[in-house]
Amino acid sequence: MSARQQGLSAGMIIGALGVVFGDIGTSPIYTLQTVFNPEDPHPVPVSDANVYGVISTIFWSVMIIVTVTYILIAMRLDNDGEGGIMALITLLRRRAGAQGRKTALFLAALGIFGASLFFGDSMITPAISVLSAVEGLKIVEPSLGELVVPITAVIIIALFLVQRRGTEAVGRIFGPIMILWFVTIGGFGIAGITRHPAILKALSPTYAVEFLAGHFGIAFFSLAAIVLSVTGAEALYADMGHFGRRAIAAGWLWLVLPACTLSYLGQGALVLDDPANVAGPFFLLVPSWLRLPLVLLATAATVIAAQAVITGAYSVAAQAAQLGYLPRLRVAHTSAQQIGQIYVPWINWLLLVSVLTLVFAFRSSAALAYAYGMAVTGTITIATLMVFYVARKTWSTPPWILYTGATLLLAFDLLFVAANLTKLIHGAWLPLLIALTAFTVMTTWQKGRAIVTAQRQREEGSLREFVDRLRTDPSLTRMVPGTSVFLNRGKETTPLAMRANVEHNHVRHVHVLILSIETLPVPRVPDEERITIDELGYADDGIVHVTMNYGYMDTQNLPAALRLLDPARTEGELQLGQASYFLSKIELRRGDAPTMAAWRKRLFIATSFITADAAEHFSLPRDRTVIMGSHIDV
């Protein structure tokens, strides 16, 4: 049962607070400071009018993007309870008719680019979040400024080193820590407002409109920093399957939104009181004797924010592999209760190297902010476009209402994208480069995989013809007792390992299972729908084809799934405890056929080296697994 179906509970809301809101909940640390950063290539002058305008624009940006786009609209579209860009891609595939197939394919490709941008986000978020918190040391004691980067690096290394242990135990304290965090920043925000209560007028949209319309030359460039207030919005949608829409909406509306709003208002009041406070308005909100404890709490909150996006990167990579956009990756499930808590070693070490590189290259949260905004705005814009397309295919809402809403929200999103493009040479190129790299890898793997599959089908030959041949000519093989399981891509062709076993060894087991894995465009498949059996035309030859149906978030444990088989449908009792598993290992070589550009062939072959071991991936017993090799030219 998905979280969406479980109803609303205090535990689910607390859990959502600890995982979903870590990123967006720590945005007040650096957003306002970045907007008024004097070193920005397009600085925003500190004046009363600009402070009112910026605070109002921040508030209404959060309301439009997070509350309206994600909470009210996007989260009403789910794929069996799951959300996020990968879920939208599967919904596109499912809902697109014949007439809209080209549009759906284009949007699916755009969605893959959005997922690629998320990989850039998952590299930048830990760096900017932890840096921004540790930078509070400079407010406590300026002489500690030189320690910011080394301390950040140590925290990040420790964070990635403990990933393999999972977040189940730590997750129990994430919610209470984030509740303390939101209560703290909201409380200090109220204290700041008391210094200059007139800042409450910034809640009126008229100040945002006046700022954007009356000072567009300044306001436009400020949007590149204002967008930092909505970082983590995609996490609300992506984690919907873990906690449910109601729990996330309740946490957002009743605690996170009010706390963040109060913090921004308090910081604005502080700057109005003394423009010099713009150097660090978040930490300057508190008395000097409380700043060090706040730095420690902020560091804990940003580690949680980083943890959430790292876990998100694991999920996106695992789902992409399930859908055929990446090679099969080794995925370790770290929780017996939460299937979404996974650990992907290859992604973990890639992120560690990338995050440390960003920390040492940029050295400050302000410098990274230019890069951060581009990843966020790109992901939000793509998600908005896909959401409205799926909504058009799903809901009965009059088209003119959807088109009007889509036009207004996309225009708002594109304004942020345009503002961030002005920072292209100042760091905004980084997430675009990461996204283009990831997009190229994923689309190349998808295309190369299709080429290899077609070549394998030609070499493997028809499975039914092969079974017919074994039946009509028993002299081809001799029977040996036991059960053999051959993994194959489908039931149309013969497993290469099976063909080699018959043609070279001239043996076959009494019971032969040809096993195919089908990854369906749904998160999970119940056990009663797990297995489909085909006797391949004969009910007495001991050869059957078994299709194992999995969702893209299921653990593919084949021995466990095989225990669900009914002996009456498998032509006899199977000795699965002693069964032998046969795998076909394919060696890829660059051929001369014009299937892909030469550089893409090299990229495809290089990417294949990160493929996880099949026996480990499918939980096959090592002592009963036989690997038989062959080669294919790409």
MORADA-V950272 format. One line per field, one symbol per residue. phi: phi as a letter, one per 30 degrees, with the letter a starting at -180 (. if undefined). psi: psi as a letter, one per 30 degrees, with the letter a starting at -180 (. if undefined). burial: b if it has 9 or more other ideal C-beta (glycine too) atoms within 8 Angstrom, else e. A space follows every 50 residues. Layout:
phi->???
psi->???
burial->???
//
This chain:
phi->.dddddicbdddddddddcdcddddcdddbddddecdddddbdcddbedd dedddddedddddddddddcddceddcbchjcbjddddddddddcddddc ddddddddddddddddddddddddeeddddedddddddddaeddeddedd dedddddddddcdddicdddedcdeedddedddddddddddddddbeddd ddddddddddddddbdeddeddddcddddcdjdddeddcdddbjdddddd dddcbddddddddddddddddddaeddddadddddcdedcddeddddddd ddddddeddddddedddddddddjcbddcdbcdcbdccdddbbceddedd dedddddddddciaddddedddedddddddddddddeddddddcdceeed ddddddddddddddddddddddcedckddddddddddddddddddddddd ddddddddddiddddddeddddbdddbcdbdjbcbcdbdacdcdeedddd dddcchbaddcbcccccccddbdbcdedcdcbcbdhjbcbcicbcccccb ddcddccdeddddddcedcchkdccddcdccccccccdbdccdddbdedd dddddddddcededddechddedbcccbcabbdd
psi->kleeffakleeeeeeeefeegeeffgefefeeeeegjffkfikjkjleee eeeeeeeeefeeeeeeeeeeefdeffjljhfkaleeeeeeeeeefkaeeg eeeeeeeeeeeeeeeeeeeeefeeeeeeeeeeefffefeejefgeffeee eeeeeeeeeffgefflgeeefffeeeeeeeeeeeeeefeeeeefeiffff fffkfeeeeeeeefheeeeeffffeefffgkfefeeeegefefleeeeee eeefeeeeeeeeeeeeeeeeeeejfffffifeffflleffeeeeeeeeee efeeeeeefeeeeeeeeeeeeeggfllklkkkkgkfejffjlkjeeeeee eeeeeeeeefeefleeefeeeeeeeeeeeeeeeeeeeeeeeefelgkkee eeeeeeeeeeeeefeeeeefffgefgfffeeeeeeeeeeeeeeeeeeeee eeeeeeeeeelkeeeeeeeeefiffelkkklakkjkklfagelkkeeeee eefefhlllekkkjkkkjjlhlelklefgekkkkfhfkggfgklkkkjkl lfglkijeeeefffkjfffghlkkiffgkkkkkjkkkkkjafkhelleee eeeeeeeffgklkeeeeghkkefgkkkklllkk.
burial->ebbbebeeeeebbbbbbbbbbbbbbbbbbbbbbbbbbeebeebbebeeeb bbbbbbbbbbbbbbbbbbbbbebbbebbbbbbbbbbbbbbbbbebbeeeb bebbbebbbbbbbbbbbbbbbbbbbbbbbbbbbbbbbbbbeeebeeebbe bbbebbbebbeebbebbbeebeebbbbbbbbbbbbbbbbbbbbeebeebe ebeeeebbebbbeebeebbbbbbbbbbbbbbbbbbbbbbbbbbbbbbbbb bbeebbbbbbbbbbbbbbbbbbeeeebbebbbbbbbeeeebeebbebbbb bbbbbbbbbbbbbbbbbbbbbbbebbbebbbbbbbeeebbbbbbbbbbbe bbebbbebbeebebbbbbbbbbbbbbbbbbbbbbbbbbbbbbeeeeeeee ebeebbeebbebbbbbbbbbbbbbeebbbbbbebbbbbbbbbbbbbbbbe bbbebbbebbbebeebbbbbbeeeeebeeeebbbbbbbeebebbbbbbbb bbeeeebbbbbbbbbbbebbbbbbbeeeebbebbbbebeebbbbbbbbbb bbbbebebbebbeebeeeebbeebbbeebbbbbbebebbbeeeeebeeeb bbbbbebbeeebebbbbbbbeeebbeebebebbb
//
